[in-house]
């Protein structure tokens, strides 16, 4: 199957693919048609929730006395998806009434609350379930069949592939998830990453926790382990570059106290109100350090040097040499606190801890100090 639908990512046009949910629905449609008519369709078609039509050639047919199964091969387009090329099978039986959807080999099982499906269910999300059901119902209506169907979705090899995904961390064991809300895979989708953050946040909230630590990456996780071990029991949520989105997610999940711990190279951008810290969105690190240095008394020569630096660590070294580092960090953190408060809109208390790999702790906002004092009995 080759989907010719493309999307623009930056300055590139990249080919989209189809979700595992679309694959499952296509396979179910083909298998149901064969079960009811005795004929194997050479091509099966589907209109995705995004409104984009897709079609494919079903393969790996297998017929028994009372069931039919076939597969659709996952095509991820230009997205680096570990499930690309995986065969998604649907096996279909006749039943008395209704349509029942189950998960077979290679499909994960939900073991933690807060996911799209309840604990114990196959990890086939609600939109793919609807797509599978509607595809099967369309075949039944077309063939004037008024009984029911049982549809088992499977993905041989899915258990090994799932180890390369977020599934084990999210509490989905034994295989992949059947996913998709649009039916289409958009390459390097930021929304997919934000959706994963949202799932993790919801799981933390459903455990009864009202506190959470936001960590943009592994540097922050390592800093927490080394310098703030007292916070080990506070849930940790990795937010990557999506700090603003994660604050919004925290609000939706009714957290009451949020602490952002990040390397200066990322969270200094918050002092400029930049809530997506990816360099593609904005890179004003030197400009912000220079502006706050100037406010704190830096002269023209130092400001010019700061503007020529390509790393925040190099800027910190210059500020240390001029004995301006503490004042500049305090000025930046005050501004970061302002922007965090503005994004949270009073829904919860939020503060930030900032560090660097060479200097260690650079400082904490006033709200962060209060949270740390409350959480660990000592202030940073």
N, C-alpha and C positions, 0 to 999 in steps of 0.2 A: 504494500500500500504506500502510495506517495501522496501526501497532502500538500497541495500547492499554495495553501494559505500562508502568507508571510506577515511578519510584524517587524516594526523598526525598533531596534535596541541601540540607542546612541546613534552612531552614523552607519549602522549596518542593517541590512534587511535579512532576517533570519527565518528559516522555514519552521513553521509550527508543527507539532505532532498531535497525537490523540492520547487521551488519558487512559489509564487502566479501566476506568469506568466505562468509557466508550467501547473499549475492546470487549469487555464483558457483555455489554448490551448487544453489540454486533454478533458476538458468538451465540448468545442466547436466542437472538432472532433467527439465525441460520439453523441452529439445532432444532428449535421449535418448529420451523417450517418443514424440515426434513421429517421430524417425528409425525407431523399431521398429514403430510402429503406423500411421503416416501421418496421425495425428490431432493437432491442436494443442490441448493442454489449456487451458481457459479460466482455470483457477486451479491453482497448484502450491503444495504445502505441504511444510513441513520442521519437524522437532523439533530445536531448537538444542541444543548441548552443555549449556547452562544449564537445559535442560528446558522452555523456553518455546516453544510452537508458533507458527510464523509462516506466513503465506500471502500470495501476491501474484499479480498478473496479468502473465504474460510478454508482452513486446512486441517490436516490430522483427523479426518472423519473416523468415527467408530460407532457402529450400530450393534445393539444387542436386541434381544427379544422385546424388551420393554423400554428401552431408552436410546437416545442418540446424543453423541457429543461431537464437538468440533472446537477448533481454536482460531483465535485471531492474534496475529503477531503484533506486539506493541511497537509502534513507531514514534519515537520521541522527537522527531524532527532534528533541529540543531541544538536541542537542549541536552546537556550532559547528564542524562538520566540513567541510573543504574539498571532500570527495568527495560531499557531499550532492547528490542529483539526478543523479549520474553513472550512465550506463548501463554495467552489467557484462555482457558478452556471453559466451556459451558456444557454441562450434561443435563438433559431434560427428560423428565418422565411425565406421563399422564397421571392425574389424581382426580378425586371426585369433584372438587371445586377449589377456587382461590388460586393464588400464585404464591408459592413459598420459595424464598431465596435463602440458600445456605452456602457456607464456605467449605471447601474441601482441601486437598493437598496444597501446601504452599501459601495458603491464605491465613493471615494472622488471626489470633483471638484477643479480644480486649480483656485486660486483666486489671486495669485501673479506672476509677471513675473520672468523668470530665471529658471523655472523648465523644465523638459523634454517635457511637453506638454504646449500649449498656454493657457492663461487665458480663463476660461469658459469650457475647455474640461474636460472630465473624466480623472482621474489620472490613466490612463493605459499607462504605458511607452512605448517607441518606440520599444524596443526589444520584449516585450510581444505582442504588436500589430502585429508585424511581425510574431511571432510564431503562434498566433491565425489565422491570415490570411493564412499562409502557410498550417496549419493543415486543415483548411476548404477547401482550394483550392485542396489539395491532395484528400480529400473525393469527391469533385465535379468531379475531373478528373477521379477518379476510377469508378464513377457511370455514367460518360459521361453526366453530367448535365452542361448546358452552361448558365444557368440563374445566378442571383445574390443571395446573402444571407445578411440578417441583423442579427448581433450577439450582444446580450446584455449580458454583464458580470455583475453579482451581487454577493453580499456577505452579506446575512442577518446577522445582529449583528455586521457588520463592523463599524458602526458609533461609538458604544461604545468601541470597540477595538481600534479604531483610536485615542482615547483620551490618550491611553497609549504609543503612538508612537510620532515621531517628526512631524507628519503631521500638527497639528494645528499651530505649530511654523513656519513651512515652507510655510503656506498659502494654505494647502489642507484641505478643509472643507467637513464634512458630511460623511466621511468614510475612508476606507483604500486605499492604492495605490496598483495597480497590478504591481509588480516589477520583476526585475531579468535581468541580462545580460548573465549569463551562463546557466540559467535554473535550477541550482543546488544551494542549500543552504549549504555553508560550515560553520560548527559550529564556533561560536565566531569569525566571520570574521572581521579582522581589516580593510579589504578593504571597508566593508559596512560603517564603521564609517568614514573613510577618504572620501568616496563618499558623505556622509551627510555633512561633512565640506565643500566639494567642492560646493555642491548645495547652501548652505547658503552664501558662498563667492560670488558665481555668482549672487545671488539675491541682495546682497549689491552693487556689482559693477554695476548691471543693473539699480539700483536706481540713478546712477550718482555719487556715492561716490568714492573718491580716497584715503580716509583714513580708517584705520581699527585698532582696538585694538584686540590683541590676548590674550585670557585668558585660561590657561590650565584647570582651574576648578573653583569651587564655592568659594574657598578662595580668588582667584584673583578678582572675581566679587564683593565679599563683600569688599575687600580692595579698589577697585575703587569707590564704593558707599560711603565709609566712608572717604577716604583720597583724592580722586580726583573727587569730584562731578562736577567740571567744564567740565569734559570730557563726561558728560552724553549724549550729542548729537552725539558723535563719535560712529559709529557702532561697536558693540562688536561681536567677533567671537570666540566661544569656540573651542579650538583645542585639548583638552585632552592631551595625551602624544605625539601627532603627530606633533611636532613643525616643524621639517624639511619638512614634507609633506605639512603642511599648508603654510610655506614660499613659497614652489614651487607653490601652488595653488594661492597665492597672486600674484605671478609673472604672471601666466597665465591670471589672471583677471585684469592685468595692474593697480594694486594699486600703488600709488606713495609714500605713507607714512604709515609705519606699526610700531606699538608699542606693544611690548610683555611685559605683566605685570604678574609676576609669583612669587610664593613662592620659597624660596631658596632651599627647598627640591627637587624641580624639576629642576629649571633652572640653579642651580649650575653645573649640568651635562653638560650644553652647553659650559662651560669653558674647557671641555675636548673634544669638538667637537661631543658630543653625542646628536643627534637630535631626537631620540625616547627615552623619559625619563621614560618609564616603567621599573620597577625594574627587570623584566625578561630580558631586553635588556642589562642593565648595572647598577651597583650601586657602583659608585666610589666617593660618596659624601665626605666621610671622607678623602679619598686619595687626592682629589682636594683641600679641605680646608687645609689639612696638607701641601701640596706642596706650596700653596700660602702663608701660614703662615711662612714656612721656608724661602721663598724668602723675606718676610717682617721682618725677624730677629728672628723668634721663635727658641727657643733652643730645644735640643733633648728631654728633659722631657716633654715639652708642645706638641711637635709633637707626642710623644708616647701616651699621654693622648688623643689627637685628634683622633688618629687611633683606640682607644678603644671605642669611642662613637658610639652609634647606631642611633642617630638622629642629624640633623643639628642644632636644637635648643640647644642641649647640647654642641655642638662645639662652637656655638656663645657665650654661657655663659663663656666658657673657654677663648675665645679670648677677651671678654670684661674685664675679670679679669686681663688680661695681657696688657690691653690698646692697643691691636693690631687690634681690630675689624674694624675701619675705613680704615686702610691701606690694610688689607686683602680683604675687600669688593671691594675697588677700583681696586686692582690687579685682582680679579676675574672678575669684570665687564669689564675691559679692554680686557680680554681674550674672554669673552662672545661676546663682540662687534666684535672682529676679526672673530669669527666663524659665527656670524650672517651675516656679510658682505660677507664672503666667500660663504655662502649658497645662499644669494640673488644675488650674481654676478653682483652687480651694477644696478640691475633693478629698485630699489627703495630705499628710506631711511628707515632704520630699526634700532631700538634701544630697550633697555630692562630696565625695572624697577624691582628691586628685593626687596622683603620684607620677614618678618617672623611674625608669630603670636605673639611672645613675644616681639620682638624688634621693630616691625613696619617697617617703611621704612629703608632699608639697603643701598640703593643707586641707581643711574641711570647711564647708559652709557652716554657718551658725546652726541651721536646722540639722545638718549632719552630726554636729557635735552633740546636740540634744538627743538625737536618736541613738547615737553610740553610747552615750551615758546611760540611757534607759535600757538598751539592749544588753550591754556588757558590763555595766557598772563602772566604766572608765571612759573618759573622753579622749578623742584623738585631736 
